[in-house]
């Protein structure tokens, strides 16, 4: 059986995602579509609007055959590490291709770009050192590097899907047998669009509408509409917990948190008493060098007490936590299981908790956001889905 992989968050699953799944199957001619999906904390430094099990079920009801969790050591990261984790798991699952959305202004050869990066890594690193500037973020510096070394790469700063596609290509090229990349031009609303005008809207616009109490039935499948009636999580659900963590922690303790650099611990301590909400706090803390997304991820690490040692340890313990499958997806997993290099988990018990404690611990904190959020790991088994 052939599989096409997709790396997703589904926050929440909407009609654009449905289109992506259908096109991934069509363009790849694969027997199954495999989704590596972020768990309960997401790449841009925020908790998922509904939990990973609900989102996995939405995917299975709308064309995905197998959903595997992207653990927090990869999901709650900048684009390069997010892509590394996603591609690593798709490679482990023996996918022959991967399909991703792109907002590139023109047709672009991602496979060739990935090959270029692999073959010129030394030059790229040297150029990065030459162009490094304390006032520029890592992403801004890398943009300048590629403008110099790969001029056919046109980056406008407003193409998050394109940038993610580039990082996928870089990671994919590192493998002996790279997957075939299938870029899918984004249709409908742009990634950052905050308005709903037709049946395909951005996740940003959908979350905004939900917060404002507006109906999103026209832009999400039936299962998503039903799930969103249970609860909706935002950073506001954890604001008081975050304040407590920052106030109670010493500067030395905060300094041990992953990605706490250049005195950011002092900035957090000095500004926490002035903010009345999470949004207000982020706006106060962010700078030109440390963007809102970068600060939000840092605050997730603070909330979850994630230290550099925790991340490094988790990177050495990769696994495949199966959240659900269709009959076809189960058949594929059974066929490939013997050649998969990492443990395949259909449940998490005490033994697995010790081995993969970062995800379990983080999910416990996520559960504190709303009493309606059910247990996320213990006693949970893969969803067996029969799509509608």
Order of alpha helices (4+ residues) and beta strands (2+ residues): beta-alpha-beta-beta-beta-alpha-beta-alpha-alpha-beta-alpha-alpha-alpha-alpha-beta-alpha-alpha-alpha-alpha-alpha-alpha-alpha-alpha-beta-alpha-beta-alpha-alpha-beta
